[in-house]
C-alpha cells in the first residue's frame, strides 16, 4: 500500500532527499496547477500516515 501511495505523489514532492526536493520546489512556478499538485501530495502523505497508524493499531483520529 505504501508504494502505491508514494507513486500517487507527484514530483518533486515524492523526492526523499530534502535538499533535492527543496531545490526542485523552488523551481516550480506559483500557479494554481502547482498549488493543486502540492495539495494532492499533502493529501497522499496524510493518507499514508493514517493507513500506517491504522495498520499498527494506533487511533487514526
BASE-918294 format. One record per residue (C-alpha): z, x, y. Coordinates in steps of 0.5 Angstrom, whole numbers, padded with zeros to 4 digits, always signed. Layout:
N
ZXY/...
//
This chain:
61
+0000+0000+0000/+0002+0006+0005/-0005+0009+0004/-0009+0002+0006/-0004+0001+0012/-0006+0008+0014/-0013+0007+0013/-0013+0001+0018/-0010+0005+0023/-0016+0007+0028/-0017+0014+0030/-0014+0018+0034/-0007+0014+0032/-0008+0016+0025/-0007+0023+0026/-0001+0026+0023/+0000+0032+0028/+0003+0030+0034/-0001+0036+0038/-0008+0034+0036/-0006+0026+0037/-0004+0027+0044/-0010+0031+0046/-0014+0026+0043/-0011+0020+0046/-0011+0024+0053/-0019+0024+0052/-0019+0016+0051/-0022+0012+0057/-0016+0007+0059/-0020+0001+0058/-0019-0006+0054/-0022-0004+0048/-0018+0002+0047/-0011-0002+0049/-0013-0007+0044/-0014-0001+0039/-0007+0002+0041/-0004-0005+0040/-0007-0005+0033/-0005+0002+0031/+0002+0000+0033/+0002-0007+0029/-0001-0003+0023/+0005+0002+0024/+0010-0003+0024/+0007-0007+0018/+0008+0000+0014/+0016+0000+0017/+0017-0007+0015/+0014-0006+0008/+0017+0000+0007/+0024-0003+0009/+0023-0009+0004/+0021-0004-0002/+0027+0000-0001/+0032-0006-0001/+0033-0006+0007/+0033-0012+0011/+0026-0012+0015/+0029-0016+0021/
//
